[in-house]
Amino acid sequence: MDRINNAKFIPYGRQWIDEDDINAVIEVLKGDYLTTGPKIREFEEKLAQYTGAKYAVAISNGTAALHAACFATGIKEGDEVITTPITFAASANCVLYMGAKPVFADINPETYNIDPDEIRSKITERTKAIIPVHFTGQPCDMDEIQKIAQEYNLTIIEDGAHALGAEYNGRKIGSIGDMTTFSFHPVKNITTGEGGAITTNNDELYKKLVLFRTHGITRDKDILLKDKGPWYYEQQHLGYNYRITDIQAALGISQLDKLERFLAVRRDYVRKYNEAFSAVEEVETPYQLENTNSAWHLYIIKLKLERLNCGRRQLFEEFIERGIGVNVHYIPVYYHPYYRQLGYNKGLCPRAEELYESIITLPLFPKMEKEDVEYVISNVKEVIQNHAI
Ligand SMILES: *Cc1c(COP(=O)(O)O)cnc(C)c1O
């Protein structure tokens, strides 16, 4: 565990890199390909196999994954895409990248995930896609969301940044919607430093994702409009350089081998947290739907502010003083000045706004030690008891 100024400080999340990971990276550094090499395909095949999807496309980060998925969907100016406000800004920014409009649908107050009824109420003839976010790692109500998508002919892009390893009705997240995006930032369930991926079962979408990752350029004989010779390639779309490196892919392959172990530790710590905090009258522990098995990227407690003599901020600051790296996930996306300036206003999603006022994210990551979990539990309880009415 990190010690800052010799005092205990437990961050809310961090990576776990071991000797296998380091050796996997060193091997690539000594080899022929630092990028566009065989490790990328190997990582993609492993991810596809793990999630149960037909294809995986590894990409430079989770935000690029969302951008690529919006491109493959064909989102354009004038289109609307429905997502949740309780997410990282990237889930909505990707819609703005395409010149389209993010439309925020309110959450279910129990699961904190996007509410299918709220999605229905936001559909117009301009709606092209839905971006459900499996917030904290708990899958959204995909049966209902799929029904809506079928009824209105919408594409589903799942933001699975929190949900690698999560299951819905016994199926891994990544094989359900039209596309699912993942992030391998160091706080996520596995890491490649920066990195991301999109999984899909759809051949057409797959081809577009691959093109988008490399400038919109192809050398694939099946796709080329002409064949002028062995040097010939074509730029068919306006893509980006969103490639991941073989260095990162090698780390991803090595990390993926440990994912089940990482998930088991996360779930074990969550059981400890739930057991401890369900006895505390002033907090609500996270509610889980029966047909879901969360990947537990985040553990969030909801404060019953009416039972406390202070606000969330006071508790937050006292937790930090005690070396507990708490956080708040998330500020509703449309609260940000950039979105305000686009015309989004407070009051749009009242349940999301209410949730935001009372949540705190506690540290949860597999490299956390059992004593750290105990430390968080006893200190969080003590601080809350000190402020209980
Ligand atoms: C982390 C995250 C992203 C973005 O992933 P990056 O790899 O950081 O670009 C997108 N959506 C959600 C919900 C995330 O948590």
The ligand as an ORCA input file, in Angstrom:
! r2SCAN-3c Opt
* xyz 0 1
  C     -13.046      5.360    -17.499
  C     -14.331      5.555    -18.178
  C     -14.417      5.924    -19.534
  C     -13.235      6.388    -20.342
  O     -12.187      5.507    -20.423
  P     -10.711      6.077    -20.696
  O      -9.941      4.819    -20.958
  O     -10.274      6.782    -19.463
  O     -10.760      6.953    -21.883
  C     -15.659      5.964    -20.129
  N     -16.782      5.692    -19.429
  C     -16.738      5.364    -18.120
  C     -18.018      5.062    -17.416
  C     -15.524      5.301    -17.454
  O     -15.495      4.996    -16.148
*
